[in-house]
Amino acid sequence: MRPAPESPADVRRHNLARVLRHLADHGPSSRGEAAAATGLAHGSLTALTADLVGRGLVREAGTASGGGRGRPRQRLETVPGRVVSVAVRVTRERLHLAVADLAGTLGHRAELAHATPGGHPGALAGTLADAVRETVAAARAAHPGAHLAGTFVAVPGPVTAGGRVFSTDFGWPGPVDLGSLLRERLGESAGPVVLANDANLAALAEYRALTVRRGAAPRSLAYLKADVGVGGGLVLDGRIEAGRHGVAGEPGHMPVAFDGPPCACGGRGCLALYLGPEALTDAAGLGALRAERGTEAAVAALGRALAAGEPDAVAALDAAGEVLGAAVLAVTSLLDADDVVLGGYLADWHPWLARGLEARLAGRRTLTAGAAPVPHPLPGVLGADAPLAGAVALARDTVLADPASVPLGEGTGPSGCGGGGACA
């Protein structure tokens, strides 16, 4: 069947997005430069930029000489403060919140511990809603008149398109509609509420960071992380690929030993049982500390033990490196990813994982003479902030993809929000 033709409104929305993304990604440009870069006719470009100015997303940015005869060209630039979003990362023990503008610049930040009882999603939703309300209030105080694009939440575990979360980290035996629980408590006060898997968002953020460092984007990136749990994500051509059920690129419950210990998922020998925080701290002789003071304290102690060269800690990471190598081989064999990036404490402890990791990768088998080599895993550079950075990136992409979602400012004209960037 032939695809249905796009409506004029769809075409206009798409073209608005092309213009706004060009200005956001490349900085101030004249209308002629923007038209050439987007392939739009100059007349269409003029009408589209007038719309963006009216929404307060774009403003005049002074003139630039064309280097020859004729009038100087009027440049256009984005107004980052016109739109703000709330980004949230949820872990087993903490909430991390931040306010970001359209440029991705972070403003207000907050972190608080939570002790919501395991197996009670309503309690977590209530605590999270209270924290979001406070952060929204801070956003409105710091950016009066800005449009709130929504609240973007990074959670551990696969997430369906409707916001249903599968997370054993919180003791939930099945899927929980955390999106609906949050929306019931927040109403319209926090804008649209969008949930996404924390590892997927971290993968997106590390993909963007790698692109900046190299000056060119890889086509594909596989991300493996371990912190509160073991997870991962897949980015293709700059977009998260989560699959139909939200588990594409998710390695935590990939079996690495068919005769291994039983897992809460119902399988045996899952990767999480070897690279998860409980497994590593127990292997390093820190199980009693974890039972007494919690997982975060035990993981911190393991980091100190590694830095001190304690034999039990180093041996635990040697063994974990070999398991990680097996996972990298499996992921790259299936996905043929250009790059593999490690996150969480897999990045922090890469120097101690490297020996076991390289030993396993060095013994890989090539099935055909033309097979691509296994990419050397790279430690991520964003650390614990990667999921939050990914939530900010998702919020920004959401607005850039649909500028028409931002309402026209009251009393705005060609100058755009009175030239100051604050639109009602």
C-alpha positions in Angstrom: 0.0 0.0 0.0 1.2 3.5 -0.8 1.7 5.7 2.3 -1.0 8.4 2.9 0.1 11.8 1.7 1.1 14.3 4.4 -1.4 17.1 5.1 -0.3 20.7 4.6 -0.2 21.1 8.4 2.2 18.1 8.7 4.4 19.5 6.0 4.5 22.9 7.7 5.3 21.3 11.1 8.1 19.3 9.5 9.6 22.4 7.8 9.4 24.5 11.0 11.4 21.7 12.7 14.0 21.8 9.9 14.5 25.5 10.3 14.6 25.5 14.1 17.0 22.5 14.3 19.3 24.2 11.9 19.5 27.3 14.0 19.8 25.3 17.2 22.6 23.1 15.9 24.6 25.6 13.8 24.1 29.0 15.6 23.0 32.3 14.1 22.3 32.3 10.4 20.9 34.6 7.8 17.6 33.6 6.1 19.6 32.9 3.0 22.0 30.6 4.8 19.2 28.8 6.5 17.3 28.4 3.2 20.4 27.0 1.5 21.1 24.6 4.4 17.5 23.3 4.7 16.7 23.2 0.9 13.7 25.4 1.4 12.7 28.2 -0.9 13.5 31.7 0.4 9.9 32.8 0.5 8.9 29.7 2.5 11.9 30.2 4.8 10.7 33.8 5.5 7.2 32.7 6.4 8.5 29.8 8.6 10.9 32.1 10.5 8.1 34.6 11.1 6.1 31.8 12.7 9.1 30.8 14.9 9.7 34.4 15.9 6.0 34.7 16.8 6.4 31.7 19.1 9.3 33.3 20.7 11.7 30.5 19.7 13.7 32.7 17.3 14.7 36.3 17.3 16.8 38.8 15.2 20.4 38.6 16.2 21.9 41.7 14.4 23.5 41.9 11.0 26.5 40.3 9.4 28.4 41.5 6.3 28.1 39.3 3.3 31.7 40.1 2.3 30.7 42.0 -0.8 28.3 44.6 -2.1 24.7 44.9 -0.9 23.0 45.3 2.4 24.3 43.4 5.4 22.4 40.2 6.1 20.0 40.1 9.1 20.9 37.0 11.2 18.5 34.8 13.2 19.2 32.9 16.4 17.3 30.7 18.8 15.9 31.9 22.2 17.0 29.1 24.6 15.1 30.6 27.6 11.7 30.5 25.8 11.3 26.8 26.6 12.3 24.9 29.8 11.9 21.3 30.8 12.2 19.2 34.0 14.6 16.2 33.8 14.5 13.5 36.4 16.6 10.4 37.2 15.1 7.8 39.5 17.3 5.3 41.2 16.6 2.8 44.0 17.7 5.2 46.7 17.7 8.7 45.2 15.9 11.2 42.9 18.0 13.6 40.8 16.2 16.6 39.2 17.2 19.4 37.0 15.8 22.3 35.0 17.1 22.8 31.4 16.5 25.3 28.7 16.3 24.7 24.9 20.1 24.8 24.6 20.3 22.0 27.1 21.9 24.3 29.7 21.1 23.1 33.3 19.8 25.6 35.8 18.2 24.5 39.1 19.3 21.1 40.4 18.1 19.0 43.3 19.0 15.6 44.8 17.1 13.9 47.6 17.1 10.4 49.1 13.9 8.4 49.1 12.9 5.4 51.1 9.7 4.3 49.4 8.8 0.8 50.3 9.7 -1.9 47.8 6.7 -3.2 45.8 4.6 -0.1 46.4 4.7 2.0 43.1 2.1 4.5 44.5 4.5 5.6 47.2 7.3 6.2 44.7 4.9 8.1 42.4 3.8 10.3 45.3 7.4 11.1 46.4 8.4 11.8 42.8 5.4 14.0 42.1 6.2 16.1 45.2 9.8 16.6 44.0 8.7 17.5 40.5 6.2 20.1 41.8 9.1 21.8 43.7 11.3 21.7 40.6 8.6 23.1 38.4 8.1 26.0 40.8 11.9 26.6 40.7 11.8 26.6 36.9 8.9 29.1 36.7 10.6 31.4 39.2 13.9 31.3 37.2 12.3 31.5 33.8 9.1 33.7 34.1 6.9 33.3 31.1 8.8 30.4 29.6 6.9 27.5 28.0 7.2 24.3 30.0 7.8 21.5 27.5 7.2 18.8 30.0 8.8 16.4 32.6 11.1 13.8 31.3 11.9 10.9 33.7 14.7 8.3 33.4 13.8 5.1 35.2 15.6 1.8 35.6 14.0 -1.0 33.6 12.3 -1.3 30.2 9.5 1.2 29.5 6.7 0.8 27.0 5.4 3.6 24.8 2.5 4.2 27.2 4.8 4.6 30.3 4.5 1.1 31.8 7.7 0.2 33.6 9.1 -3.3 34.2 11.6 -2.8 37.1 12.8 -5.5 39.5 15.0 -2.8 41.1 11.9 -1.6 43.0 10.5 -5.0 43.9 7.6 -4.8 41.3 6.6 -8.3 40.3 5.1 -7.0 37.0 4.6 -4.0 34.8 3.5 -0.8 36.6 1.8 2.1 34.8 4.1 4.7 36.5 3.3 7.3 33.8 -0.4 7.3 34.7 0.3 7.3 38.4 2.4 10.5 38.0 -0.1 12.2 35.7 -2.9 11.6 38.2 -0.9 13.3 40.9 0.6 16.1 38.8 -2.3 17.0 36.5 -1.3 19.6 34.0 1.1 21.3 36.4 4.3 19.6 35.0 3.3 19.5 31.3 3.4 16.2 29.5 5.1 13.4 31.5 7.4 11.3 29.4 9.1 8.2 30.8 12.1 6.4 29.3 14.6 3.8 30.3 17.6 5.3 32.1 20.2 3.2 30.1 18.6 4.2 26.8 18.9 7.9 27.8 22.4 7.5 29.0 23.2 5.8 25.6 21.8 8.8 23.8 23.9 11.2 25.9 27.1 9.3 25.4 26.4 9.0 21.7 26.1 12.8 21.5 29.3 13.3 23.6 31.2 10.9 21.4 30.0 12.7 18.3 31.3 16.0 19.7 34.7 14.5 20.6 35.2 12.9 17.1 33.6 15.6 15.1 31.5 13.0 13.3 28.6 10.8 14.4 28.9 7.0 14.5 26.1 5.2 12.8 25.4 3.0 15.7 26.4 2.7 19.4 25.8 0.0 21.9 25.9 1.0 25.6 26.4 -1.2 28.6 26.2 0.1 32.1 26.2 -1.1 35.7 25.1 0.9 38.7 21.9 0.1 40.6 21.5 -2.7 38.0 22.9 -3.8 34.7 21.4 -2.4 31.6 22.1 -1.0 28.2 20.8 0.8 25.1 21.2 1.0 21.4 21.4 4.2 19.4 21.0 4.1 15.6 21.6 7.2 13.5 21.2 9.5 16.5 18.0 7.9 17.7 17.2 5.5 20.6 16.1 2.1 19.3 14.1 0.6 22.1 12.3 -2.1 20.1 8.6 -3.0 20.2 8.7 -3.9 23.9 11.3 -1.4 25.1 14.1 -4.0 25.5 16.3 -3.6 22.4 19.9 -3.4 23.4 19.1 -4.4 27.0 21.7 -7.0 28.2 21.0 -7.3 31.9 19.1 -10.6 31.5 21.2 -12.0 28.7 22.3 -15.5 29.9 26.1 -15.8 30.1 26.1 -19.1 32.0 23.2 -21.6 31.3 24.1 -23.5 34.5 24.5 -20.3 36.5 22.5 -19.1 39.6 18.7 -18.5 39.3 17.6 -14.9 38.5 14.5 -13.0 39.6 13.5 -12.8 35.9 13.0 -16.6 35.9 16.2 -17.4 34.0 19.6 -18.6 35.1 23.1 -17.1 34.7 22.0 -13.7 33.7 24.6 -11.0 33.1 23.2 -8.9 36.0 24.1 -11.8 38.4 27.8 -11.3 37.6 28.1 -7.6 37.0 25.5 -6.2 39.3 26.5 -4.3 42.5 25.5 -7.1 44.8 27.5 -9.7 42.9 30.7 -7.6 42.6 30.6 -6.4 46.2 30.0 -9.9 47.5 32.9 -11.3 45.3 35.2 -8.6 46.8 34.3 -9.7 50.4 32.0 -6.7 51.0 28.7 -8.5 51.4 28.5 -7.9 55.1 29.0 -4.1 54.6 26.3 -4.1 52.0 23.9 -5.8 54.3 24.7 -3.4 57.1 25.0 0.0 55.3 23.4 -0.5 51.8 24.5 -1.0 48.3 25.8 2.5 47.7 28.2 2.3 50.6 29.5 -1.1 49.5 30.1 0.1 46.0 32.0 3.1 47.3 34.1 0.8 49.5 34.8 -1.4 46.5 36.1 1.6 44.6 38.4 2.5 47.4 39.6 -1.1 47.7 40.5 -1.1 44.0 42.4 2.2 44.2 44.4 0.6 47.1 45.1 -2.5 45.1 43.5 -4.9 47.6 43.8 -8.5 46.1 40.1 -9.6 46.7 38.8 -6.5 44.9 41.2 -6.8 42.0 40.4 -10.5 41.6 36.7 -9.7 41.6 37.1 -7.2 38.8 39.4 -9.5 36.8 36.6 -12.1 36.8 34.0 -9.5 36.0 36.0 -8.3 33.1 35.9 -11.7 31.4 32.1 -11.8 31.9 31.9 -8.3 30.4 34.0 -9.4 27.5 31.6 -12.3 26.8 28.7 -9.8 26.8 30.5 -7.4 24.5 31.1 -10.2 22.0 27.5 -11.3 22.1 26.2 -7.7 21.7 28.5 -6.9 18.8 28.0 -10.2 17.0 24.2 -9.5 17.0 24.2 -5.8 16.4 27.4 -5.1 14.5 27.6 -1.8 16.4 30.3 0.8 15.3 31.1 1.6 19.0 30.6 0.1 22.4 30.6 2.5 25.4 30.7 1.5 29.0 28.8 3.4 31.7 28.3 3.6 35.4 31.0 1.9 37.4 32.0 -0.1 34.3 33.4 3.2 33.1 34.8 4.2 36.5 36.5 0.8 37.0 37.6 0.2 33.4 41.3 0.1 34.4 40.6 -3.0 36.6 38.2 -4.6 34.2 40.5 -4.2 31.2 42.7 -7.3 31.8 39.8 -9.7 31.9 37.9 -7.9 29.2 40.9 -7.9 26.8 41.6 -11.5 27.5 38.1 -12.5 26.5 38.1 -10.3 23.4 41.5 -11.5 22.3 40.2 -15.0 22.0 37.3 -14.1 19.8 36.6 -16.2 16.7 36.0 -14.7 13.3 33.5 -16.6 11.3 34.4 -15.1 7.9 37.4 -13.4 6.5 35.4 -10.2 5.9 33.9 -10.0 9.4 34.2 -6.6 11.0 36.5 -6.5 14.1 34.9 -6.2 17.5 35.1 -2.5 18.5 37.3 -1.8 21.5 34.9 -0.8 24.4 35.3 2.8 25.4 34.6 4.2 29.0 31.9 6.8 29.0 32.7 10.3 29.9 29.5 11.5 31.5 29.5 9.4 34.6 26.5 9.3 36.8 25.0 12.3 35.0 24.5 10.4 31.7 20.9 9.4 32.3 19.9 12.9 33.3 21.8 14.4 30.3 19.9 12.0 28.1 16.6 13.1 29.6 17.6 16.7 28.8 18.5 15.7 25.3 15.2 14.0 24.8 13.3 17.1 26.0 15.3 19.3 23.6 14.7 16.9 20.7 11.0 16.8 21.5 10.6 20.6 21.1 12.9 20.8 18.0 10.8 18.1 16.3 7.6 20.0 16.9 8.0 23.8 17.3 4.3 24.2 16.8 3.8 22.7 20.3 5.1 26.0 21.7 2.2 28.5 21.8 2.4 31.8 20.1 3.5 34.5 22.5 1.1 37.2 23.5 2.0 40.5 21.8 5.0 39.2 20.0 5.8 40.4 16.5 8.7 40.3 14.1 11.1 41.3 16.8 10.3 38.1 18.8 9.3 38.4 22.5 10.2 42.0 22.6 13.8 41.0 21.9 14.3 39.6 25.4 13.2 36.0 25.0 10.6 35.9 27.7 7.2 35.2 26.1 3.9 34.7 27.9 
